Amino acid sequence: MHVSLTSELESRIKAKVESGLYNNASEVIREALRFMDTHEDWIHELKLAQLREQLNTGIQELVSGKGIKIESASTLDSLFDEIKR
């Protein structure tokens, strides 16, 4: 596989290797990809936590009687129209 890098990115990779933390550019790239995967997993977990919090809020509102009863498709359409505004 061949990858084209800007001169700035190439310099940054060379600096990492020259620092002694990595033996070669491939190790730098592999570590960066692992970091990217970890970051994506972290973002996914944050989004799930936020969704769970919103669901819990909705459930608490339903339990306390703040829910809206949807009896027909037109009621649902009206609700969506209201949300859009």
MODELLER restraints for C-alpha pairs under 7 A, 6 or more apart:
rsr = mdl.restraints
at = mdl.atoms
rsr.add(forms.Gaussian(group=physical.xy_distance, feature=features.Distance(at['CA:13:A'], at['CA:25:A']), mean=6.12, stdev=0.5))
rsr.add(forms.Gaussian(group=physical.xy_distance, feature=features.Distance(at['CA:13:A'], at['CA:28:A']), mean=6.52, stdev=0.5))
rsr.add(forms.Gaussian(group=physical.xy_distance, feature=features.Distance(at['CA:14:A'], at['CA:25:A']), mean=6.92, stdev=0.5))
rsr.add(forms.Gaussian(group=physical.xy_distance, feature=features.Distance(at['CA:16:A'], at['CA:22:A']), mean=6.48, stdev=0.5))
rsr.add(forms.Gaussian(group=physical.xy_distance, feature=features.Distance(at['CA:17:A'], at['CA:23:A']), mean=5.90, stdev=0.5))
rsr.add(forms.Gaussian(group=physical.xy_distance, feature=features.Distance(at['CA:17:A'], at['CA:24:A']), mean=5.65, stdev=0.5))
rsr.add(forms.Gaussian(group=physical.xy_distance, feature=features.Distance(at['CA:17:A'], at['CA:25:A']), mean=6.53, stdev=0.5))
rsr.add(forms.Gaussian(group=physical.xy_distance, feature=features.Distance(at['CA:22:A'], at['CA:28:A']), mean=6.37, stdev=0.5))
rsr.add(forms.Gaussian(group=physical.xy_distance, feature=features.Distance(at['CA:61:A'], at['CA:67:A']), mean=6.28, stdev=0.5))
rsr.add(forms.Gaussian(group=physical.xy_distance, feature=features.Distance(at['CA:70:A'], at['CA:76:A']), mean=6.09, stdev=0.5))
